C-alpha cells in the first residue's frame, strides 16, 4: 500500500509504508486512532483515512521522542463523543432544514 503520492523528493517512502501499515493496524482497534480512522473514512474514504491516521501516529511518535518527559495517554474511542454538544447539533440541523425551506417542529422521543 502506498502512503499518499510519494516520489523523488516527497518524503521517505519506507517510512510512509510503515506508517500506512501501522495506521491499518490502528484502524482495527477500539482506541482514539481507531475512532479517528472510522470518522475520516466515513467522510473522505479509506485511503485518505489511512494517510491521516499515519500522520497522527507520526506526530505522536515525534512528540514522544522529542520530549523525554512526555508520556502517551490514549484519549479513548469516546473522545469525540464527549466533545460534541447534542443541543448544538440539533440547532445546526434545524437551521439547515430551515435554509432549505422546511418548517421544523421538534417533538421529543418517548
JORA-V827472 format. One record per backbone hydrogen bond with DSSP energy under -1.0 kcal/mol. CO is the residue of the C=O (numbers start at 0). NH is the residue of the N-H. Records with the same first field share a line. If there is no record, write none. Layout:
BEGIN
CO: NH, NH
END
This chain:
BEGIN
3: 5
6: 9
11: 15
12: 16
13: 17
14: 18
15: 19
16: 20
17: 21
18: 22
19: 23
20: 24
21: 25
22: 26
25: 28
30: 34
31: 35
32: 36
33: 37
34: 38
35: 39
36: 40
37: 41
38: 42
39: 43
44: 48
45: 49
46: 50
47: 51
48: 52
49: 53
50: 54
51: 55
52: 56
53: 57
54: 58
55: 59
56: 60
57: 61
58: 62
59: 63
60: 64
61: 65
62: 66
66: 69
75: 78
77: 81
84: 88
85: 89
86: 90
87: 91
88: 92
89: 93
90: 94
91: 95
92: 96
93: 97
94: 98
95: 99
96: 101
97: 100
END
